[in-house]
C-alpha cells in the first residue's frame, strides 16, 4: 500500500512539473550576469588567489618565485596566470551554481537562476559541465543564437526567478 502512494506521489510530481512553465532569462539579463560575474572573478577572486599563490611561492620556493617573476621568464608567468584564470573560472561557476542552487552573484542581482531542462536544481555534474563548456573559445558569442552552448550542451537553462 505504501509503495502505491509513493508511486502516486512521484507521478503526480511528474505531472505537475510538466505544467509548470518557466520564463527564460532575457539576453540583457544574461549579459549582465556575464558582466557582473566576470568582474567579480577578474578583480576579486583573481586578486585573492594571485596574492595567496604569490605568498605561498615565496615562502616555499623563493628561488623559483624569483625566476618566475623575473623579466626573462615572462612567458612562464603568462602561462601560470592563464592556468589560474581557468581554475578560478571553473571553481567560481561550478561551486556557486551548485552550492547556491543555480545562483551566482550576477544571477542573484538580475533575478535569474540556472536549472536543468526539467526544472530541477542543477547537480554537481551539471554545474561542472556548464563551467567547462564556458571555456570553449567564442562560447560567449553563442548567446546571440537560440541558446548559449553551455545551456545547449548540458540540457540546462537560465530562468527568471522573480
C-alpha positions in Angstrom: 0.0 0.0 0.0 2.8 2.4 0.8 4.5 1.7 -2.5 1.3 2.6 -4.3 1.2 6.0 -2.5 4.8 6.6 -3.3 4.2 5.8 -7.0 1.2 8.1 -7.0 3.2 10.9 -5.4 6.0 10.5 -8.0 3.6 10.5 -10.9 1.7 13.5 -9.5 5.0 15.4 -9.1 6.0 14.5 -12.7 2.6 15.6 -14.0 2.8 18.9 -12.1 6.3 19.6 -13.4 5.1 19.2 -17.0 2.5 22.0 -16.4 5.0 24.4 -14.7 6.3 26.8 -17.3 9.4 28.8 -16.8 10.2 32.2 -18.3 13.7 32.1 -19.7 16.0 35.0 -18.9 16.4 37.7 -21.5 19.6 38.3 -23.5 20.1 41.6 -21.4 19.8 39.7 -18.1 22.3 37.1 -19.3 24.7 39.7 -20.5 24.5 41.5 -17.1 25.1 38.1 -15.4 28.2 37.6 -17.6 29.5 41.1 -16.9 29.0 41.0 -13.1 30.4 37.5 -12.6 33.4 38.2 -14.8 34.2 41.5 -13.0 34.0 39.7 -9.7 36.2 36.9 -10.9 38.8 39.0 -12.6 39.2 41.7 -9.9 38.1 39.9 -6.8 38.8 36.2 -6.9 41.9 36.5 -9.2 43.4 39.1 -6.9 42.9 36.9 -3.8 44.2 33.7 -5.4 47.1 35.5 -7.1 48.1 37.1 -3.8 47.8 33.8 -1.9 49.8 31.9 -4.5 52.5 34.6 -4.7 53.0 34.5 -0.9 53.0 30.7 -0.9 55.6 30.5 -3.7 57.8 33.0 -2.0 57.6 31.1 1.3 58.0 27.6 -0.1 60.3 28.1 -3.1 61.8 31.6 -3.1 64.3 30.9 -5.9 61.6 29.5 -8.2 59.4 32.6 -7.4 62.3 34.9 -8.2 62.9 33.2 -11.5 59.2 33.2 -12.3 58.7 36.9 -11.7 61.9 38.0 -13.5 61.8 39.7 -16.9 63.4 36.7 -18.6 60.6 34.3 -17.9 57.5 36.4 -18.7 56.0 33.6 -20.8 56.0 31.3 -17.7 54.2 34.0 -15.7 51.6 34.5 -18.5 51.0 30.7 -18.8 50.7 30.4 -15.0 48.2 33.3 -14.9 46.2 31.7 -17.7 46.1 28.4 -15.8 44.9 30.0 -12.6 42.4 32.1 -14.5 40.8 28.9 -15.9 40.9 27.3 -12.5 39.2 30.4 -10.9 36.6 30.5 -13.7 35.7 26.8 -13.3 35.7 26.9 -9.5 33.6 30.0 -9.3 30.8 28.9 -11.6 30.7 25.3 -10.5 30.5 25.9 -6.8 28.3 29.0 -7.0 25.7 27.3 -9.3 25.7 24.1 -7.2 26.0 25.4 -3.6 23.7 28.5 -4.1 21.0 26.5 -6.0 21.7 27.9 -9.5 22.7 31.4 -8.5 25.9 33.3 -9.0 26.3 36.9 -7.8 25.2 38.1 -11.3 22.2 35.9 -11.4 21.2 36.9 -7.9 21.3 40.6 -8.8 19.4 40.1 -12.1 16.8 37.8 -10.6 17.7 34.7 -12.6 19.0 31.2 -11.8 20.3 28.2 -13.7 18.2 25.0 -13.7 18.0 21.7 -15.6 15.7 21.5 -18.5 13.2 19.6 -16.4 13.1 22.5 -13.9 15.0 20.6 -11.2 18.0 22.0 -9.4 21.5 21.6 -11.0 23.5 18.6 -10.0 27.3 19.0 -9.4 27.9 17.3 -12.8 25.5 19.8 -14.5 27.3 22.8 -12.8 30.8 21.4 -13.7 29.9 20.7 -17.3 28.3 24.2 -17.7 31.6 25.7 -16.3 33.8 23.7 -18.6 31.6 24.4 -21.6 32.1 28.2 -21.0 35.9 27.7 -21.6 35.3 26.9 -25.3 36.7 29.7 -27.4 34.0 32.1 -28.7 31.4 30.4 -26.5 30.1 33.8 -25.2 29.1 34.7 -28.8 26.8 31.6 -28.9 24.4 33.6 -26.7 23.4 35.6 -29.8 21.9 32.4 -31.3 19.0 30.4 -30.0 20.7 29.2 -26.7 24.2 29.6 -25.4 26.3 26.4 -25.9 26.8 25.9 -22.2 23.0 25.6 -21.9 22.5 23.5 -25.1 25.3 21.0 -24.3 24.3 20.4 -20.7 20.5 20.5 -21.1 20.1 23.4 -18.7 18.6 26.9 -18.9 18.6 30.2 -17.1 15.2 31.3 -15.9 13.7 34.3 -14.3 13.3 33.6 -10.6 11.3 36.6 -9.6 
